[in-house]
Amino acid sequence: MTRRVLIRATGVARPGQLAGLGKALAASGARLLDINQSVTFGILSLEALVGLARESDLEGALATTGDALGLDIQAIQVSAEDYQRWSVQASQPRLILTLLAPHLPAGILAEVGALTAEHGLTVELIHRLSGREPLDGGMPEHGACVECWLRGEEVDLDALREKALALGAMHGVDIALQEDSIWRRHRRLVCFDMDSTLIQTEVIDELARRHGVGDEVAEITERAMRGELDFQQSFRERMAKLRGLDESVLAEIAESLPLMDGLERLMRHLKRLGYRTAILSGGFTYFARHLQETLGFDEVHANELLIENGKVTGEVREPILDADRKAELLHEIARREGLAMEQTIAVGDGANDLKMLAAAGLGIAFRAKPLVRAQARQSISTLGLDAVLYLIGYRQGDLEEPGQ
């Protein structure tokens, strides 16, 4: 009858330890059933589950091997009941919980541990995606990010996200939750809103200010936010206020668009990694194309200002690109590129982006209003736009280029 033994080995990591342990197990006639090894802060932690079909002095062999390798090695008998329980746990769905912030307070671990335990989830693995914090106590260059793998029976993911959002707000930490799947590292299309997402302004407000109608446009925007106007109504009313604006103002604003922090780094890596990128904006093609030229977006879809005799007419070419059209375009681009919707990412900040965020495989509300953050599945508020790379699962070390 086969007996199962769990081998646990810990100690200062050095070359040759796996080879030495493997020889001892082979000499004892062990059959490898499962194995996991990690080295953290220079300390090796190895666990191997083995099966033994014949009697052997495995414990004695391991003690001798441990002395030779500088490892503390334990051999623990595993009952059939424990083995079955582990097998069931391994087949349960896995969630990925990501913590993001300029720096992570230690107290967040206790809070996250309590929250996951409340929902019957086991923390299976914790690892850091961001680079190490500077020794002088400064902030990590691209923020701090830790990823936790959770395992458990199916949970109410919406309820868990709601509690995680509230918990993160208390600590100044973004807490993202997503289901683990084969698609996570195989997403290929990223679509962005423009105003207040790729750039740190709302272009229509800047145009209105330069035309001397800033307060009037702001009042229309406020009415829309109160629900008195839908997007298309408010958009047409705001556009009408821009009638007569000189075309030269557009060029001046385009040349000085304040880019969102982290955008240039994000685009550099997305292009290097082979992602297709698109701007889907309720703003204007004039400015979206400027970003396309400077940052290399593959395609642009936005509203086209009508200009006659060097002046803005106050109208745009129909149809107006609204929330429904953004979601439709996301589907159309994915279909054209031969991609499953699970392979798409959408990033935006406003209520006009919610349908697009819901349609994407990974929808991210970026520095959004509370209502949008609450409805989106993921959100980033504490770091720059390049934190999207963490949610896809990239480590900072994965992104370092030769010479860095």
C-alpha positions as CSV (number, residue, x, y, z in Angstrom):
1,M,0.0,0.0,0.0
2,T,1.4,3.4,-1.0
3,R,1.9,5.8,1.9
4,R,2.1,9.5,1.2
5,V,4.7,11.8,2.9
6,L,4.9,15.6,2.8
7,I,8.6,16.8,2.7
8,R,9.2,20.3,4.1
9,A,12.7,21.8,3.6
10,T,13.8,25.3,4.7
11,G,17.1,27.0,5.0
12,V,19.5,29.6,3.4
13,A,19.3,29.0,-0.4
14,R,22.3,27.8,-2.2
15,P,23.0,26.0,-5.5
16,G,22.7,22.2,-5.5
17,Q,20.0,21.8,-2.8
18,L,17.3,20.5,-5.1
19,A,19.7,18.1,-6.7
20,G,20.7,16.7,-3.3
21,L,17.2,16.3,-2.1
22,G,16.1,14.7,-5.3
23,K,18.8,12.1,-5.1
24,A,17.7,11.2,-1.5
25,L,14.1,10.8,-2.6
26,A,15.0,8.7,-5.6
27,A,17.2,6.4,-3.5
28,S,14.2,5.8,-1.2
29,G,12.0,4.8,-4.2
30,A,9.8,7.8,-3.8
31,R,7.3,8.9,-6.5
32,L,6.8,12.6,-6.9
33,L,3.2,13.6,-6.5
34,D,3.5,17.4,-6.2
35,I,6.1,20.0,-5.5
36,N,6.5,23.7,-4.8
37,Q,9.6,25.8,-4.1
38,S,10.3,29.5,-3.6
39,V,13.2,31.6,-2.4
40,T,12.2,34.8,-0.5
41,F,14.8,37.1,1.1
42,G,17.4,34.4,0.5
43,I,15.5,31.7,2.4
44,L,14.5,28.6,0.5
45,S,11.1,27.0,1.2
46,L,10.4,23.7,-0.5
47,E,7.4,21.3,-0.1
48,A,7.2,18.0,-1.9
49,L,4.4,15.4,-1.7
50,V,5.8,11.9,-2.4
51,G,4.4,8.4,-2.5
52,L,6.3,5.4,-1.2
53,A,5.4,1.9,-2.4
54,R,8.0,0.1,-0.3
55,E,9.4,0.4,3.1
56,S,12.5,2.6,3.4
57,D,14.3,4.7,6.0
58,L,13.2,8.0,4.3
59,E,13.4,10.0,7.5
60,G,16.9,8.9,8.2
61,A,18.0,9.6,4.6
62,L,16.5,13.1,4.8
63,A,18.2,13.9,8.1
64,T,21.6,13.1,6.6
65,T,20.8,15.0,3.4
66,G,19.6,18.0,5.4
67,D,22.8,18.2,7.4
68,A,24.8,18.1,4.1
69,L,22.7,20.7,2.4
70,G,22.2,23.1,5.3
71,L,18.5,22.5,5.3
72,D,16.0,21.7,8.0
73,I,13.9,18.9,6.5
74,Q,10.7,17.4,8.0
75,A,8.8,14.3,6.8
76,I,5.1,14.4,7.7
77,Q,2.8,11.4,7.1
78,V,-0.3,12.4,5.1
79,S,-3.5,10.6,5.7
80,A,-5.9,9.6,2.8
81,E,-8.4,12.1,4.3
82,D,-5.9,15.0,4.1
83,Y,-4.8,14.1,0.6
84,Q,-8.4,14.1,-0.5
85,R,-9.1,17.4,1.2
86,W,-6.1,19.0,-0.5
87,S,-7.2,17.6,-3.9
88,V,-10.7,19.2,-3.5
89,Q,-9.1,22.5,-2.4
90,A,-6.8,22.5,-5.5
91,S,-9.9,22.2,-7.8
92,Q,-11.7,25.1,-6.3
93,P,-11.8,28.5,-8.3
94,R,-8.9,30.9,-7.8
95,L,-9.2,34.6,-7.3
96,I,-6.4,37.2,-7.8
97,L,-6.4,40.0,-5.3
98,T,-4.1,42.9,-6.1
99,L,-3.0,45.6,-3.6
100,L,-1.8,48.8,-5.2
101,A,-0.7,52.1,-3.6
102,P,2.3,54.5,-3.5
103,H,3.4,52.3,-0.5
104,L,1.5,49.6,1.4
105,P,0.8,50.0,5.1
106,A,1.4,46.8,7.1
107,G,-2.0,46.9,8.6
108,I,-3.7,46.2,5.3
109,L,-2.5,42.6,5.5
110,A,-4.6,42.0,8.7
111,E,-7.6,43.6,7.1
112,V,-7.3,41.7,3.9
113,G,-6.7,38.5,5.9
114,A,-9.9,39.0,7.9
115,L,-11.9,39.9,4.8
116,T,-10.8,36.8,2.8
117,A,-11.4,34.6,5.9
118,E,-14.9,36.0,6.3
119,H,-15.7,34.8,2.7
120,G,-14.1,31.3,3.3
121,L,-11.1,32.0,1.1
122,T,-7.6,30.7,1.8
123,V,-4.6,32.8,0.9
124,E,-2.6,30.4,-1.2
125,L,0.3,32.6,-2.3
126,I,1.5,36.2,-1.8
127,H,4.1,37.8,-4.0
128,R,5.3,41.2,-5.0
129,L,4.9,42.6,-8.5
130,S,6.5,46.0,-7.9
131,G,10.2,46.6,-7.5
132,R,11.8,46.8,-4.0
133,E,11.3,49.9,-1.9
134,P,14.4,52.2,-1.7
135,L,16.6,51.8,1.4
136,D,16.3,55.5,2.1
137,G,12.6,55.1,2.8
138,G,11.4,56.8,-0.4
139,M,8.5,55.7,-2.5
140,P,9.0,52.8,-5.0
141,E,9.5,54.3,-8.5
142,H,6.3,52.8,-10.0
143,G,4.3,52.3,-6.7
144,A,3.9,49.3,-4.5
145,C,2.0,46.2,-5.7
146,V,1.4,42.9,-4.0
147,E,-0.6,40.1,-5.6
148,C,-2.5,37.4,-3.5
149,W,-3.8,34.2,-4.8
150,L,-7.0,33.1,-3.1
151,R,-8.7,29.7,-3.2
152,G,-12.1,28.7,-2.0
153,E,-15.6,27.7,-2.8
154,E,-17.6,30.1,-5.1
155,V,-18.2,33.4,-3.4
156,D,-20.4,36.4,-4.0
157,L,-17.8,38.3,-5.9
158,D,-19.9,41.5,-6.1
159,A,-20.3,41.6,-2.3
160,L,-16.6,40.8,-1.8
161,R,-15.6,43.6,-4.2
162,E,-17.9,46.1,-2.4
163,K,-16.3,45.4,0.9
164,A,-12.8,45.5,-0.7
165,L,-13.5,48.9,-2.2
166,A,-14.6,50.3,1.2
167,L,-11.6,48.7,2.9
168,G,-9.2,50.1,0.3
169,A,-10.7,53.6,0.7
170,M,-10.0,53.5,4.4
171,H,-6.3,52.8,3.9
172,G,-5.6,54.7,0.7
173,V,-5.0,51.4,-1.2
174,D,-6.6,50.1,-4.4
175,I,-7.8,46.5,-3.9
176,A,-8.6,44.8,-7.2
177,L,-10.3,41.4,-7.4
178,Q,-10.4,39.3,-10.6
179,E,-11.1,35.6,-11.4
180,D,-8.0,33.7,-12.5
181,S,-8.3,32.3,-16.0
182,I,-6.2,31.4,-19.0
183,W,-7.0,34.8,-20.4
184,R,-5.3,36.9,-17.8
185,R,-1.9,37.0,-19.4
186,H,-3.3,36.6,-23.0
187,R,-5.2,39.8,-23.3
188,R,-4.3,41.5,-26.7
189,L,-6.5,44.7,-27.0
190,V,-6.6,47.7,-24.8
191,C,-9.1,50.5,-25.4
192,F,-9.0,53.8,-23.6
193,D,-11.2,56.8,-23.0
194,M,-9.3,60.0,-23.6
195,D,-10.3,63.0,-21.4
196,S,-9.4,62.6,-17.8
197,T,-8.0,59.1,-18.6
198,L,-5.1,59.6,-21.1
199,I,-4.9,63.3,-20.4
200,Q,-5.4,65.3,-17.2
201,T,-8.1,67.5,-18.5
202,E,-11.5,67.6,-20.2
203,V,-10.7,69.2,-23.6
204,I,-14.2,70.6,-24.1
205,D,-13.9,72.6,-20.9
206,E,-10.5,74.0,-22.0
207,L,-12.0,75.0,-25.4
208,A,-14.9,76.7,-23.6
209,R,-12.6,78.5,-21.3
210,R,-10.5,79.8,-24.2
211,H,-13.7,80.9,-26.0
212,G,-15.0,82.7,-22.9
213,V,-18.0,80.4,-22.2
214,G,-16.5,78.2,-19.5
215,D,-19.1,78.9,-16.9
216,E,-22.0,78.3,-19.4
217,V,-20.5,74.9,-20.4
218,A,-19.9,74.0,-16.8
219,E,-23.5,74.7,-16.0
220,I,-24.7,72.3,-18.8
221,T,-22.3,69.7,-17.5
222,E,-23.7,70.1,-14.0
223,R,-27.3,69.6,-15.4
224,A,-26.2,66.4,-17.1
225,M,-24.6,65.1,-13.9
226,R,-27.9,65.8,-12.1
227,G,-29.6,63.6,-14.7
228,E,-31.5,66.5,-16.3
229,L,-29.8,65.8,-19.7
230,D,-28.5,62.7,-21.3
231,F,-25.1,62.6,-22.9
232,Q,-26.1,63.4,-26.4
233,Q,-28.3,66.4,-25.3
234,S,-25.6,67.8,-23.1
235,F,-22.9,67.2,-25.7
236,R,-24.9,69.1,-28.4
237,E,-25.6,72.0,-26.0
238,R,-22.0,72.3,-25.0
239,M,-20.8,72.1,-28.6
240,A,-23.2,74.9,-29.6
241,K,-21.4,77.2,-27.1
242,L,-18.2,76.7,-29.1
243,R,-19.5,78.2,-32.3
244,G,-17.1,80.7,-33.8
245,L,-14.0,79.4,-31.9
246,D,-10.8,79.9,-34.0
247,E,-9.2,76.7,-35.3
248,S,-5.8,77.9,-34.2
249,V,-6.9,77.5,-30.6
250,L,-7.3,73.7,-31.2
251,A,-3.6,73.4,-32.3
252,E,-2.4,75.4,-29.3
253,I,-4.3,73.1,-26.9
254,A,-3.2,69.9,-28.7
255,E,0.4,70.9,-28.3
256,S,0.1,71.4,-24.6
257,L,-2.2,68.5,-23.6
258,P,-1.2,67.4,-20.0
259,L,-0.6,63.6,-20.3
260,M,-1.7,61.3,-17.5
261,D,1.2,60.2,-15.3
262,G,2.3,56.7,-16.3
263,L,0.8,56.9,-19.8
264,E,4.1,57.1,-21.8
265,R,5.6,54.1,-19.8
266,L,2.4,52.1,-20.3
267,M,2.2,52.7,-24.0
268,R,5.9,51.9,-24.5
269,H,5.4,48.5,-22.8
270,L,2.1,47.7,-24.5
271,K,3.6,48.3,-27.9
272,R,6.7,46.2,-27.0
273,L,4.6,43.4,-25.8
274,G,2.4,43.3,-28.9
275,Y,-0.9,44.7,-27.6
276,R,-3.2,46.6,-30.0
277,T,-4.3,49.9,-28.6
278,A,-7.2,52.2,-29.4
279,I,-8.8,55.4,-28.2
280,L,-12.6,55.3,-27.9
281,S,-13.5,58.8,-26.8
282,G,-16.6,61.0,-26.5
283,G,-14.1,63.8,-27.1
284,F,-12.7,65.0,-30.4
285,T,-10.7,63.3,-33.1
286,Y,-8.5,66.4,-33.5
287,F,-6.9,65.7,-30.1
288,A,-7.1,61.9,-30.2
289,R,-5.1,61.9,-33.4
290,H,-2.5,64.1,-31.8
291,L,-2.1,61.5,-29.1
292,Q,-2.0,58.8,-31.8
293,E,0.9,60.5,-33.6
294,T,2.9,61.1,-30.4
295,L,2.3,57.9,-28.6
296,G,1.6,55.3,-31.3
297,F,-2.0,54.3,-30.7
298,D,-3.1,51.8,-33.4
299,E,-6.5,53.4,-34.0
300,V,-8.7,56.3,-32.9
301,H,-12.5,56.6,-32.7
302,A,-13.9,59.9,-31.4
303,N,-16.2,62.8,-32.4
304,E,-15.1,64.9,-35.4
305,L,-15.5,68.7,-35.0
306,L,-16.9,70.5,-38.0
307,I,-14.8,73.5,-39.1
308,E,-15.7,76.0,-41.8
309,N,-13.5,78.9,-42.8
310,G,-11.2,78.3,-40.0
311,K,-13.9,78.5,-37.3
312,V,-15.6,75.8,-35.2
313,T,-19.3,75.5,-36.3
314,G,-20.6,74.2,-33.0
315,E,-21.5,70.8,-34.5
316,V,-19.9,67.4,-35.0
317,R,-20.2,64.8,-37.7
318,E,-22.9,62.3,-36.9
319,P,-23.3,59.9,-35.2
320,I,-22.1,61.1,-31.9
321,L,-19.8,58.6,-30.1
322,D,-21.6,57.9,-26.8
323,A,-21.6,55.1,-24.2
324,D,-23.4,52.6,-26.4
325,R,-21.1,53.3,-29.4
326,K,-18.0,52.8,-27.2
327,A,-19.2,49.4,-26.2
328,E,-20.1,48.5,-29.8
329,L,-16.7,49.6,-31.1
330,L,-14.9,47.5,-28.5
331,H,-16.9,44.5,-29.8
332,E,-16.2,45.4,-33.4
333,I,-12.5,45.8,-33.0
334,A,-12.2,42.5,-31.1
335,R,-14.2,40.7,-33.8
336,R,-12.1,42.3,-36.6
337,E,-8.8,41.3,-34.8
338,G,-10.1,37.7,-34.2
339,L,-10.0,38.1,-30.4
340,A,-12.4,36.8,-27.7
341,M,-13.9,39.5,-25.5
342,E,-12.0,38.0,-22.6
343,Q,-8.8,39.2,-24.3
344,T,-9.9,42.8,-24.2
345,I,-9.1,45.6,-21.6
346,A,-11.0,48.9,-21.3
347,V,-9.9,51.9,-19.2
348,G,-12.1,54.9,-18.5
349,D,-13.1,57.4,-15.8
350,G,-16.7,58.4,-16.4
351,A,-20.3,57.1,-16.5
352,N,-20.0,57.3,-20.3
353,D,-17.4,54.5,-20.1
354,L,-19.4,52.0,-17.9
355,K,-20.9,50.0,-20.8
356,M,-17.4,49.7,-22.4
357,L,-15.9,48.6,-19.0
358,A,-18.6,46.0,-18.5
359,A,-18.1,44.6,-22.0
360,A,-14.4,44.1,-21.7
361,G,-12.7,41.1,-20.2
362,L,-10.9,43.5,-17.8
363,G,-12.7,46.8,-17.2
364,I,-10.8,49.4,-15.2
365,A,-12.2,52.6,-13.8
366,F,-9.2,55.0,-13.6
367,R,-9.3,57.8,-11.0
368,A,-13.1,57.8,-11.4
369,K,-15.9,59.3,-9.4
370,P,-17.2,57.0,-6.5
371,L,-20.3,56.0,-8.5
372,V,-18.2,54.8,-11.4
373,R,-15.7,53.0,-9.1
374,A,-18.5,51.2,-7.4
375,Q,-20.0,49.9,-10.7
376,A,-16.8,49.0,-12.4
377,R,-15.2,45.6,-11.6
378,Q,-11.7,47.0,-11.1
379,S,-10.4,50.5,-10.3
380,I,-7.1,52.3,-9.9
381,S,-7.0,55.6,-8.0
382,T,-3.7,55.7,-6.1
383,L,-1.2,55.1,-8.9
384,G,-0.5,56.2,-12.5
385,L,-1.9,54.7,-15.6
386,D,1.0,52.3,-15.9
387,A,-0.4,50.4,-12.9
388,V,-2.7,48.7,-15.5
389,L,0.4,46.5,-16.2
390,Y,0.2,45.1,-12.6
391,L,-3.5,44.1,-13.1
392,I,-2.5,42.2,-16.2
393,G,0.0,40.4,-14.0
394,Y,3.3,41.8,-15.1
395,R,6.1,42.1,-12.6
396,Q,8.3,45.2,-12.8
397,G,11.2,42.8,-13.5
398,D,9.4,41.4,-16.5
399,L,9.3,44.9,-18.0
400,E,12.9,46.0,-17.5
401,E,14.6,46.4,-20.9
402,P,18.3,45.8,-21.6
403,G,20.5,48.6,-20.2
404,Q,18.0,49.6,-17.5
